[in-house]
Amino acid sequence: MAHRIGPYDILREIGRGGMGIVHLAIDTRLDRHVAIKALPEELASDRVRLERFEREARMLAQLNHPNIVGIHGVEEQEGQQYLILEFVEGETLADLLDTGPLPIDEATALAVQICAGVEAAHEAGVIHRDLKPGNIIITPDGQAKVLDFGLARTEEAPSSAGGADVSTVTRPRSPTIAGAILGTAAYMSPEQARGRRIDKRTDIWSFGVILYEMLTGASPFQGETATDSIGAVLHKEVNLDLLPAGTPPAIRRVVSRCVERDKSLRCRDIGDVRIELLRAKDESEAAPGIPTSGTPKAAFAIMVVAVIAAAAGWYLALNRPAAVPPLVRKFDVMVGTGEGPLKASCVRISPDGTRLAFIQDDVIHVRDFSSFESRPLPGTDGASSLFWSPDSMWIGYLASGDVNKVGLLGGGTVKVADVGSELHPGSRGGWTADNRLVFTAAQDIVAVSARGGSPSVLVDHDPEKEVDFHECSVITGTNVVLFIQHRIDGTFAVLASDGETRVVITEGEEQPLLEPSYSPSGHVMFIRGFRKSSLWAVGFDPGSMRVTSDPSLVLSDVSDASVSVDGTLAVYRGAVRMPGQLVWASSAGVERIGDPFEIVMQPLLSPDETRIALTTGELPKMDVWIHDIDRGSRSRITFHETFSTVRGWSPDGREVAVGVYDPTGDPKLATRFYAADGSGETRDMVEGIMTSLDAAWRSAIVLDGMDESDTVICSILLDDPTQKTELLDAEHMPGMAAIIDPTGTLVAHVSRESGPSELYCTRFPSGHGRWQVSTEGGGSPVWSADGKTLYFIDNNEGSVFAVDVTIEPSVRFSMPRLVLDAESLGLEIGNGYSVATDGRFLTTLADTDNEDLGAVSVIEHWYEEYRDKLSP
């Protein structure tokens, strides 16, 4: 900031928050101190904050009152605007309350002044919307002044709370984002926390919370996290018994009526509250006239009063209306806008419960509950997963090896970090309270500052016990990460970590566990099962990092779920689209092959093109089957209690090479050979998984190692598989993407060393020479039977391209040409494909039995509906 602005000499910084930086200055004309507020330089171009800044100037100009911090004017210098404010010496009410509760008389006197300031604002048509102890200054002579109208709105303006306003801070008492959200959340009205339309009664609620805190020393809704606080605002009853014993009944009534959740029963005007407090103050000052306990007559009077009070309390207790449980509402939201299906694992409700975000056509869309339509977020093409910022104003997402963020108010996508090949289909993420993006990459949990930088490992896996981590999220308003652990023994577990402590929440599941998230009811929610999936909940306290109940089934037929901080549950009830239908595909269309399987992976056409070897089963246990195209019959040839995948046909079509991952075996990775007629194994296994065999089955490429650090791509001779020659640097290679051409001359492989995946060729088996084949991304290479054409798919798995290959006298490749628009045909080409001699593609089509692929069910106060089903 400049040392001088107009006639004001800057002295020092005295405050900092979401709405700007405040400096102490001296007015050289009038020789007085003033406070100067300016937006930080990095935010000065932010349209939203500029609008708030200008709004505050207009609001303060209307409000001339001794209990409101006044405005002296506005200055502009070098394109920057500055508010010149009244400088108020003193401390915030928040600082004052750090030492404990206030005496009743002092609290009442301050409360009357706060009411007077807010009343003046309301009479001018201004709603503060962020009233809290940190926004009230107490001068040395006991005068209360309300400040920071950066979030204020006129009553005529739209007053939804579902914006970035929620986390504004004005004083350095809560210097972090977490503190900002937490400091505000405990004083929000229920309607504000839900993002509903608000009026001046939202300030009355906040005032009631402040009055309660002045009398007791603690906010009734303060929690360890913003999630806890908002959950308490929505569900916790205010305990008036904690008010001091000498609290006048009138003040108890004021507190009770101000914090009434049903705003139709709440005090309607803060002026009435001020009058009630003044009467209570007058009554308490008149109290010394009542006889004291120094005489028998006084003692008798006190006894009579006590008996009457007890009888009245007994009567009121018997006749008090029962607490009305929160209303449970259920409704479906149609969120789809494009032609493609939703990604069933990427439907996320915002923390403030006002929006849904989802991925369709590989683009992030947002549906505001106040709107009938969804809107795409420009620049988010290729998104594979998404997560919300704690203030619900940003979305983080993963796409093509990058970690990105995009604001809801415009400004486009911001690339945060490039992690390249470390992202995988199970990569998910979350946004911590200390402004880091956390996500699963390679086998670990990784974090990077939301402002950008180099990612670092937050939770590293143990390769002796764990395969990897996936599907992580962050408990909103905290730094606690929830994630799925895939264990070496093939089981799954849900874990939590705060960066230092790892806690197992539930474990020992053979079915996959997916998409953990946290509910303010005190439960970790997760999906159990992949195709026939269901939603479960287990009690967990993130404050103590302690599990509090056993897992319980909440809903069946749910493939994804997320919960907002007010307890609104959004579930995707459509079936997970599984590639289970074998098809022939060409530019002419799609022809189905037989009945669908549950799932099909890596379909591989036999040399005579009459049979298909494929992987199918129920994850994580998969076996290899043979499908006879002409007869329509199918037979199983492996019977493993683990994961098996097709690697190749023998030249005569009698054998199938099968890659086997056995977490308890030695070795864990192996290639076994089976008779295609199902009669059993035909030869000794080879250690490591073969990614490819040459046409004559003389040599092969082997993936040797489970961890990225010890993975080696080797060439071997099948006659002596112990002799391995390192062929390729595996550091930037997706594991299975190295394929030998039918002539045994070249190997096509994928590398991410320069960022997005690109296809290359290298001589085999020497590894000499290197030619880039794709030009705009490519993967999943497949050779034609004669080796003259190399096929590959684009990085979005929507199109198949082909290049012509010449080997002699020198290696040459044509420019890629599009040969199949897989996306328009609904093909799951990324799950594997083969190419027949007539140019048709053997691949899979997703099962679309469930036509309702665009509906998300929303359940407000889900816990009230399902609490009887949950373990205590």
Secondary structure, 3 states (H helix, E strand, C coil): CCCEECCEEEEEEEEEECCEEEEEEEECCCCEEEEEEECCHHHCCCHHHHHHHHHHHHHHHHCCCCCECCEEEEEEECCEEEEEEECCCCEEHHHHHCCCCCCHHHHHHHHHHHHHHHHHHHHCCEECCCCCHHHEEECCCCCEEECCCCCCEECCCCCECCCHHHHCCCCCCCCCHHHHHHHHHCCCCHHHHCCCECCCHHHHHHHHHHHHHHHHCCCCCCCCCHHHHHHHHHHCCCCHHHCCCCCCHHHHHHHHHHCCCCCCCCCCCHHHHHHHHHHHHHHHHHHHHCCCCCCHHHHHHHHHHHHHHHHHHHHHHHHCCCCCCCCCCEEEEECCCCCCCECCCCCEECCCCCEEEEEECCEEEEEECCCCCEEECCCCCCEEEEEECCCCCEEEEEECCEEEEEECCCCCEEEEEECHHHCCCCCCEEECCCCEEEEEECCEEEEEECCCCCCEEEECCCCCCEEEEEEEEECCCCCCEEEEEEECCCCEEEEEECCCCEEEEEEEECCCEEEEEEECCCEEEEEECCCCCEEEEEEEECCCCEECCCCEEEEECCCEEEECCCCCEEEECCCCCCEEEEEEEECCEEEECCCCCCCCEEEEECCCCCEEEEEEEECCEEEEEEEECCCCCEEECCCCCCEEEEEEECCCCCEEEEEEECCCCCCCEEEEEEECCCCCEEEEEEECEEEEECCCCCEEEEEECCCHHHCEEEEEECCEEEEEEEEECCCCCCCCCEEECCCCCEEEEEECCCCCCEEEEEECCCCCCCEECCCCCCEEEEECCCCCEEEEECCCCCEEEEEEEECCCCCEECCCEEEEECCCCCECHHHCCEECCCCCEEEEEECCCCCCCCEEEEECCHHHHHHHHCCC
